[in-house]
Amino acid sequence: MKGMKRIFSALLAVLLFLATATTVLADNNGQITVNGATTGKTYDVYKIFDLTKSATGTNVSYTIDPDWVNFFIGAGAPGAAYLAQTATPGLNQLTHNGTTYYINITDSNIAAFAQAALAYAAAKPADDTKVATGTTVQFTGLPLGYYLVYPQGATDIGGSYGSICSLTSTVPTATVNVKATYPEIEKSVNDQDVEVGQTVTFTVTGKVPDTTGYASYKYEVKDTMSPGLTFNNTTANFSVKFGGTPISVAPSYASNGFTLSFDMVNYQQYKGQAITITYSAVVNKNAVVTLTKNSATLEYSNDPMGGTTTTPPVEKEVYTSKIVVDKYDASAPSKKLPDASFILVKKSGGVESFYKYDAATDTVSWVSDMTQATVKKTDSQGALEFIGLSDGTYYLRETIAPQGFNLLDHDVEVKITHTTTSGGGGTFGIGVSQKSEIPNKSGTTLPETGGIGTTLFYAVGGLLLVGTVTVFITRRKLRAERK
């Protein structure tokens, strides 16, 4: 009989152990689903309160997670206001070191609580971390309790980017919808279709981030220009504004670009307002019919422990084109004609302007005096080119014909429209090399300008012929009458 009692007692102990183990396992079946996630971004969860059960498992109560004691308890604790010591209907009870508190987190102050909790949590290791591979992130196997969900590095203004949820024995799952935004920049240029020597202005825009929880916050814009752009590396070239207010900051210049750094903790009076950075560059001949880009990146703090994130490059292209002349013999197209001279003309509203290229300054300009125009002469291959042109309609005018050939009696129209190409960063504009094939005929011809010279000869000749016939007929009649 005693043996049976011992066996029964042993079995009872095992059953109690298994029951206890089952309860523990059941307490780790919490799950948080995050909707509205951004692919590639990191999401952290922090357990603020632990959920505990009574011995019978029928009653539950909260305790402060050890990592969060200093947030709630002690002089100057940032979360002290969220624990009340006076019993208040509707507030959950919490016990810490034998003292009973009431969790004073309500619908009216939960946003402020999330902001304060985030500032504290940012310097603590997370209980779990996931990188989003889509728009949903799931945390599973969580102990029951009260959690803060934080999209790492988010800067949504207003403090609503920290989401609070509770996992209980009756409702062990929770879903939060995040509305997180992250620092990013955009870039624009005042003119993409340009001439060589033209100054173009670039503008980088962003927003001043909310730096709650950060002792310092790195915000660094780096800009690099391709060889087709000559950067204007003077301080006067820069304009930096936060919300329309000029900000005095000195950039660091690189070989053909700059780095501009801010500690955004010092600019929180402008948080949420627009950042506008403008600067300029000059288009040079290296931009002709090549892919010429100005690229900028942003490196920003993503956690108060010193981590940073760098955004993908944002790029703006400028493109410029050229006209290439192919001069040949009309009767033998394979025979190229050297020493033909041309000027390039633009026409607008009956007014002509003429292409002028300054090789010393790499600049294209348009002049009203044809005698100041740049004259290009075909080489031994019958070729010449006018470089550094924007999209538009142009006219080639021959001023000297090749020896033994007729001068063209009309302008040759050439239209330029840039092309596009696709790459890893998107679709880009590219300047073109527009070829114009121009034949010349050999021999000489009388001018045919619409003047009266040739017409007058024909008219006078016709009158003389009529007069001769009339005299002849009259004389014959007179002779007949005399007979």
Summary of the structure (lengths in Angstrom):
residues: 483
radius of gyration: 41.9
end to end distance: 184.8
largest distance: 184.8
contacts: 1435
relative contact order: 0.10
helix: 19%
strand: 44%
